[in-house]
Amino acid sequence: MADKAQGSLSSVAGWPAGVKAYVQELQVEMRRVTWPSSKQVRATTGVVIACVFAFAAYFYVVDLVIGRAITRVFSLFTR
């Protein structure tokens, strides 16, 4: 029982060192990142917005067609 408590205390004591190492590695990796220019960000944002509207229109049409088909099937069976 004492060994288990001792192991827990040593893992808790090593936690700040682990966090420090993680932050240092994170800083090194963030220096390696190549960030896009503002022109690239604007262009890709435009593409994303256009795709969202295109998919919304597509799903609207599909929903409309399927909804009308289901309504016709129900009206066929309720006569």
C-alpha positions as CSV (number, residue, x, y, z in Angstrom):
1,M,0.0,0.0,0.0
2,A,2.9,2.4,0.8
3,D,4.5,1.6,-2.5
4,K,1.4,2.6,-4.4
5,A,1.1,5.9,-2.5
6,Q,4.8,6.6,-3.1
7,G,4.3,5.9,-6.9
8,S,1.3,8.3,-7.0
9,L,3.3,11.1,-5.2
10,S,6.3,10.7,-7.6
11,S,4.0,10.9,-10.6
12,V,2.4,14.1,-9.2
13,A,5.8,15.5,-8.5
14,G,6.9,15.0,-12.1
15,W,3.9,16.6,-13.6
16,P,5.2,20.2,-13.7
17,A,8.4,19.0,-15.5
18,G,6.2,17.2,-18.0
19,V,4.1,20.3,-18.7
20,K,7.2,22.4,-19.1
21,A,8.7,19.9,-21.6
22,Y,5.4,19.9,-23.5
23,V,5.2,23.7,-23.7
24,Q,8.9,23.9,-24.9
25,E,8.2,21.3,-27.6
26,L,5.1,23.1,-28.6
27,Q,7.0,26.4,-29.0
28,V,9.6,24.6,-31.2
29,E,6.9,23.1,-33.4
30,M,5.0,26.4,-33.7
31,R,8.2,28.1,-35.0
32,R,8.3,25.5,-37.8
33,V,4.7,26.2,-39.0
34,T,4.4,28.1,-42.3
35,W,1.5,30.5,-41.9
36,P,-0.6,31.4,-44.9
37,S,-0.7,35.0,-46.2
38,S,-3.8,37.1,-45.7
39,K,-4.5,36.8,-49.5
40,Q,-4.5,33.0,-49.2
41,V,-6.8,33.1,-46.2
42,R,-9.3,35.4,-48.0
43,A,-9.2,33.1,-51.1
44,T,-9.8,29.9,-49.2
45,T,-12.4,31.5,-47.0
46,G,-14.3,32.5,-50.2
47,V,-14.1,28.9,-51.5
48,V,-15.4,27.6,-48.2
49,I,-18.3,30.0,-48.1
50,A,-19.2,29.2,-51.7
51,C,-19.1,25.5,-51.0
52,V,-21.3,25.9,-48.0
53,F,-23.9,27.7,-50.1
54,A,-23.6,25.1,-52.9
55,F,-24.1,22.2,-50.5
56,A,-27.0,24.0,-48.8
57,A,-28.7,24.4,-52.2
58,Y,-28.1,20.8,-53.1
59,F,-29.5,19.5,-49.8
60,Y,-32.5,21.8,-50.1
61,V,-33.3,20.4,-53.5
62,V,-32.8,16.8,-52.4
63,D,-34.9,17.4,-49.3
64,L,-37.7,18.9,-51.5
65,V,-37.7,16.0,-53.9
66,I,-37.6,13.3,-51.2
67,G,-40.3,15.2,-49.2
68,R,-42.6,15.4,-52.2
69,A,-42.0,11.7,-53.1
70,I,-42.9,10.6,-49.6
71,T,-46.0,12.8,-49.6
72,R,-47.1,11.1,-52.9
73,V,-46.5,7.7,-51.5
74,F,-48.5,8.5,-48.3
75,S,-51.3,9.9,-50.4
76,L,-51.4,6.8,-52.5
77,F,-51.8,4.6,-49.5
78,T,-54.4,6.8,-47.7
79,R,-57.0,6.8,-50.6
